[in-house]
Amino acid sequence: MIKERVIANFPHPKGVYGRIAGRIMSSRDSNVARNHWVAEILEPSPDASICEIGHGPGLAIEHLWPRLTTGHIVGVEVSELMSRTAARRNRAGVRAGRVDFRVADSASLPADLDDFDLIFGVNASMFWPDPEAAVNELAKRLAPDGELVLVFMPPPTSDQSAASVAAGYAEQFAAAGLVDVQHDQMDYEPPAVATRGRRR
Ligand SMILES: C[S@@+](CC[C@H](N)C(=O)[O-])C[C@H]1O[C@@H](n2cnc3c(N)ncnc32)[C@H](O)[C@@H]1O
């Protein structure tokens, strides 16, 4: 019963069970390794304008913000609890003016979240009610030459492979007008795949 309630909180953590879900995201080896890998492959320039959608406890942002000099990262979350948790984890980045957090839905981003060099999401899009519409919307929020990166590693409850989800992303990226669509694979069991596409 507790396990089911915790699992049910991963799409939008809140309350006691959401806190437990957040702790699992912060500490599970696969989550920690995946977010570290994502931060490694993204290689943003120090002045990049970046948005992470569905950052959960903020592990990837923790790796990324110290590499920025004049750049900035906005974390977007539907969950107020995760937004607060990630802000706590990244308080030095917030204080340094390199990071801020917004509670919003990927399907209806605030108008001022625009013109990003990089938008990425890690195991987040599986909870979007209309992923195709969301990819379209995110593609429009990129600056020219900006990159959209969606990463998927099958969670223990999933029967989808990373490769099949990545193939679906590639179709959505192409339909949204993104070019140079390619995949990076993390050497892990189960593997994670990052699908990347660029706005013309
Ligand atoms: C499985 S967690 C992954 C968290 C983090 N990216 C990681 O890898 O540790 C998915 C996160 O996406 C958030 N989320 C789900 N749907 C969302 C949406 N439509 N817009 C923004 N965030 C969303 C959830 O609140 C949750 O924190």
The ligand as a Gaussian input file, in Angstrom:
#p B3LYP/6-31G(d) Opt

LIG

0 1
 C       10.320000      10.727000     -12.402000
 S       10.511000      12.394000     -11.889000
 C       12.124000      12.739000     -12.555000
 C       12.795000      13.862000     -11.841000
 C       14.205000      14.216000     -12.334000
 N       14.197000      14.686000     -13.695000
 C       15.151000      13.066000     -12.174000
 O       15.561000      12.440000     -13.157000
 O       15.522000      12.794000     -11.006000
 C        9.426000      13.321000     -12.942000
 C        9.243000      14.781000     -12.510000
 O        8.537000      15.460000     -13.555000
 C        7.599000      16.344000     -12.962000
 N        6.525000      16.583000     -13.951000
 C        5.603000      15.683000     -14.374000
 N        4.787000      16.230000     -15.290000
 C        5.212000      17.502000     -15.477000
 C        4.766000      18.566000     -16.320000
 N        3.702000      18.416000     -17.119000
 N        5.421000      19.751000     -16.259000
 C        6.498000      19.925000     -15.409000
 N        6.958000      18.943000     -14.592000
 C        6.335000      17.742000     -14.623000
 C        7.132000      15.616000     -11.704000
 O        6.593000      16.473000     -10.753000
 C        8.413000      14.913000     -11.248000
 O        9.131000      15.682000     -10.304000

